[in-house]
Amino acid sequence: MATFNDKFIRDLEVPAKGRKVAFDDHRDSPIGFGVRVSPKGKRVFILRYTADGKDRLMSIGEHPIWTLTAARKKAQEFKREIDGGTDLLQQRRIKRAELTLADVIEQYCGQYADKLKSGPAVRGALERHAVPVLGDKKITEVRRREIIDLLEPLSDGKQRMAGLVLGYIKRVFTWAEDREIIESNPVATLTANKIGQGLTASARTRVLLDREIMALWSEQPEGMSRAVWLALRFVLLTGQRPGEVLQARHSDVHGHTWTIPADHRGKTGDDHDVPLTETALEIIEQAGGEHYLFERYRGQALEVNALSKAVQRCATALQADAANRWRPHDLRRTMRTGLAASGVSETVAELAVGHVRKGIAAVYDQHKYSIEKRNALEAWERRLLAIAERREPDSSNVVPMVSA
């Protein structure tokens, strides 16, 4: 037991596995009030109590979104209800009678997948790719189109991973259908060849309109955190995948170059060097992350779904087209289109956004294109800032690109 303060909570040791719980002995805290720390470093205020002879542990809220003072006050309110005979955790469970996709994934893994040799890979892929995007949605309300939208960004350079995740999701829905959790399986006939390049009929071609770029670049929208806003601008400026941007660490940045490690790029191969323009370096400085370039709070990286939710929540402020609202991954496509419009050759443009060369060219052409990629990023920077500032780009400043 210890008396909590913000520093004590931030400094709590992160467990390698399982969850660590510490309790507060402050005079204003009810018995059982504490903090739970997950292996990912998430710190959540909790209240432990007993009901019908059973030990209960209910969540109050995540620190630092919830302040220590507010969490203590809420714990006192909950304790008064509990002392009056109310089992608050059971009430919550009744309200959540319809299982979410995250609930069903946990049940599927716990009762079946975890017992398989491939169990860790199955659970890891589902928790990394499916839960952050659709985990909070009731499983009975998940639609086929939403699964395709979830998998489509993965297919960009990660076709094999998209196929694996689809296979795991199909197993979850089949398992749920067999147990009558759902009446029908929305992805029963969805196959891997319909993901990515197979989705030619419905593949996204969305790029941002100039007015949408100006809105994103002009000022931080109300209701969007500064870290999220800067991360979205950084994706548009560099053209890299949102997931790679949010995993970027200060240790990956050396001078004017950001190196994306191979293990952050799925099966795409080697490390990828991204030239950083002056504007990109300014964004990094403004973000002020401690470990990651863009952080939810000190030392904790933003999650990809935070970008998607923020764009959806702030659509009006972003002047997003209501009929075809843009998504974070569309920023990357906008940048790639902007490279072409700036006169950058296809070879250099593809390498600049991290696409892997294939075929005989990949074997025989070992040139790194470092200077050409930097010129390309600087040409796009000029074009982007010209749009943001409502002026035509100065074509006299565009550096000619080396042809493939």
JOBEL-V817510 format. One record per residue. RES is the residue in three letters. SS is DSSP state (2 for helix, 1 for strand, 0 for the rest). BURIAL is I if it has 9 or more other C-alpha atoms within 8 Angstrom, else O. Layout:
BEGIN
((RES,SS,BURIAL) (RES,SS,BURIAL))
END
This chain:
BEGIN
((MET,0,O) (ALA,1,O) (THR,0,O) (PHE,0,I) (ASN,0,O) (ASP,2,O) (LYS,2,O) (PHE,2,O) (ILE,2,I) (ARG,2,O) (ASP,0,O) (LEU,0,O) (GLU,0,O) (VAL,0,I) (PRO,0,I) (ALA,0,O) (LYS,0,O) (GLY,0,O) (ARG,1,I) (LYS,1,I) (VAL,1,O) (ALA,1,O) (PHE,1,I) (ASP,1,I) (ASP,0,I) (HIS,0,O) (ARG,0,O) (ASP,0,O) (SER,0,I) (PRO,0,I) (ILE,0,O) (GLY,0,I) (PHE,1,I) (GLY,1,I) (VAL,1,I) (ARG,1,I) (VAL,1,I) (SER,1,I) (PRO,0,I) (LYS,0,O) (GLY,0,O) (LYS,0,I) (ARG,1,I) (VAL,1,I) (PHE,1,I) (ILE,1,I) (LEU,1,I) (ARG,1,I) (TYR,1,O) (THR,1,O) (ALA,1,O) (ASP,0,O) (GLY,0,O) (LYS,1,O) (ASP,1,O) (ARG,1,I) (LEU,1,I) (MET,1,O) (SER,1,O) (ILE,1,I) (GLY,1,I) (GLU,1,I) (HIS,1,I) (PRO,0,O) (ILE,0,O) (TRP,0,I) (THR,0,O) (LEU,2,I) (THR,2,O) (ALA,2,O) (ALA,2,I) (ARG,2,I) (LYS,2,I) (LYS,2,I) (ALA,2,I) (GLN,2,I) (GLU,2,O) (PHE,2,I) (LYS,2,I) (ARG,2,O) (GLU,2,I) (ILE,2,I) (ASP,2,O) (GLY,0,O) (GLY,0,O) (THR,0,O) (ASP,0,O) (LEU,2,I) (LEU,2,I) (GLN,2,O) (GLN,2,O) (ARG,2,O) (ARG,2,O) (ILE,2,O) (LYS,2,O) (ARG,0,O) (ALA,0,O) (GLU,0,O) (LEU,0,I) (THR,1,I) (LEU,2,I) (ALA,2,I) (ASP,2,I) (VAL,2,I) (ILE,2,I) (GLU,2,O) (GLN,2,O) (TYR,2,I) (CYS,2,I) (GLY,2,I) (GLN,2,O) (TYR,0,O) (ALA,2,I) (ASP,2,I) (LYS,2,O) (LEU,0,O) (LYS,0,O) (SER,0,O) (GLY,2,I) (PRO,2,O) (ALA,2,O) (VAL,2,I) (ARG,2,I) (GLY,2,O) (ALA,2,I) (LEU,2,I) (GLU,2,I) (ARG,2,O) (HIS,2,I) (ALA,2,I) (VAL,2,I) (PRO,2,I) (VAL,2,I) (LEU,2,I) (GLY,0,I) (ASP,0,I) (LYS,0,I) (LYS,1,I) (ILE,2,I) (THR,2,O) (GLU,2,O) (VAL,0,I) (ARG,0,O) (ARG,2,O) (ARG,2,O) (GLU,2,O) (ILE,2,I) (ILE,2,I) (ASP,2,O) (LEU,2,I) (LEU,2,I) (GLU,2,I) (PRO,2,I) (LEU,2,I) (SER,2,I) (ASP,0,O) (GLY,0,I) (LYS,0,I) (GLN,2,I) (ARG,2,O) (MET,2,I) (ALA,2,I) (GLY,2,I) (LEU,2,O) (VAL,2,I) (LEU,2,I) (GLY,2,O) (TYR,2,I) (ILE,2,I) (LYS,2,I) (ARG,2,O) (VAL,2,I) (PHE,2,I) (THR,2,I) (TRP,2,I) (ALA,2,I) (GLU,2,I) (ASP,2,O) (ARG,0,O) (GLU,0,O) (ILE,0,O) (ILE,0,I) (GLU,0,O) (SER,0,O) (ASN,0,I) (PRO,0,I) (VAL,0,I) (ALA,0,O) (THR,0,O) (LEU,0,O) (THR,0,O) (ALA,2,I) (ASN,2,O) (LYS,2,I) (ILE,0,I) (GLY,2,I) (GLN,2,I) (GLY,2,O) (LEU,2,I) (THR,0,O) (ALA,0,O) (SER,0,O) (ALA,0,O) (ARG,0,O) (THR,0,O) (ARG,0,O) (VAL,0,I) (LEU,0,I) (LEU,0,O) (ASP,2,O) (ARG,2,O) (GLU,2,I) (ILE,2,I) (MET,2,I) (ALA,2,I) (LEU,2,I) (TRP,2,O) (SER,2,O) (GLU,0,O) (GLN,0,I) (PRO,0,I) (GLU,0,O) (GLY,0,O) (MET,0,I) (SER,0,O) (ARG,2,O) (ALA,2,I) (VAL,2,I) (TRP,2,I) (LEU,2,I) (ALA,2,I) (LEU,2,I) (ARG,2,I) (PHE,2,I) (VAL,2,I) (LEU,2,I) (LEU,2,I) (THR,2,I) (GLY,0,I) (GLN,0,I) (ARG,0,I) (PRO,2,I) (GLY,2,O) (GLU,2,I) (VAL,2,I) (LEU,2,I) (GLN,0,I) (ALA,0,I) (ARG,1,I) (HIS,2,I) (SER,2,O) (ASP,2,I) (VAL,1,I) (HIS,1,O) (GLY,0,O) (HIS,0,I) (THR,1,I) (TRP,1,I) (THR,1,I) (ILE,1,I) (PRO,0,I) (ALA,2,I) (ASP,2,O) (HIS,2,O) (ARG,0,I) (GLY,0,I) (LYS,0,O) (THR,0,I) (GLY,0,O) (ASP,0,O) (ASP,0,O) (HIS,1,I) (ASP,1,O) (VAL,1,I) (PRO,1,I) (LEU,0,I) (THR,0,I) (GLU,2,O) (THR,2,O) (ALA,2,I) (LEU,2,I) (GLU,2,O) (ILE,2,I) (ILE,2,I) (GLU,2,O) (GLN,2,O) (ALA,2,I) (GLY,0,O) (GLY,0,I) (GLU,0,I) (HIS,0,I) (TYR,1,I) (LEU,0,I) (PHE,0,I) (GLU,1,I) (ARG,1,O) (TYR,1,O) (ARG,0,O) (GLY,0,I) (GLN,1,I) (ALA,1,I) (LEU,0,I) (GLU,0,I) (VAL,2,I) (ASN,2,O) (ALA,2,I) (LEU,2,I) (SER,2,I) (LYS,2,O) (ALA,2,I) (VAL,2,I) (GLN,2,O) (ARG,2,O) (CYS,0,I) (ALA,0,I) (THR,0,O) (ALA,0,I) (LEU,0,I) (GLN,0,I) (ALA,0,I) (ASP,0,O) (ALA,2,O) (ALA,2,O) (ASN,2,O) (ARG,0,O) (TRP,0,I) (ARG,0,O) (PRO,2,I) (HIS,2,I) (ASP,2,I) (LEU,2,I) (ARG,2,I) (ARG,2,I) (THR,2,I) (MET,2,I) (ARG,2,I) (THR,2,I) (GLY,2,I) (LEU,2,I) (ALA,2,I) (ALA,2,O) (SER,0,I) (GLY,0,O) (VAL,0,I) (SER,0,I) (GLU,2,O) (THR,2,O) (VAL,2,I) (ALA,2,I) (GLU,2,I) (LEU,2,I) (ALA,2,I) (VAL,0,I) (GLY,0,O) (HIS,0,I) (VAL,0,I) (ARG,0,O) (LYS,0,O) (GLY,0,O) (ILE,2,O) (ALA,2,O) (ALA,2,I) (VAL,2,O) (TYR,2,O) (ASP,0,O) (GLN,0,O) (HIS,0,O) (LYS,0,O) (TYR,0,O) (SER,2,O) (ILE,2,O) (GLU,2,I) (LYS,2,I) (ARG,2,I) (ASN,2,I) (ALA,2,I) (LEU,2,I) (GLU,2,I) (ALA,2,I) (TRP,2,I) (GLU,2,I) (ARG,2,I) (ARG,2,I) (LEU,2,I) (LEU,2,O) (ALA,2,I) (ILE,2,I) (ALA,2,I) (GLU,0,O) (ARG,0,O) (ARG,0,O) (GLU,0,O) (PRO,0,O) (ASP,0,O) (SER,2,O) (SER,2,O) (ASN,2,O) (VAL,0,O) (VAL,0,O) (PRO,0,O) (MET,0,I) (VAL,0,O) (SER,0,O) (ALA,0,O))
END
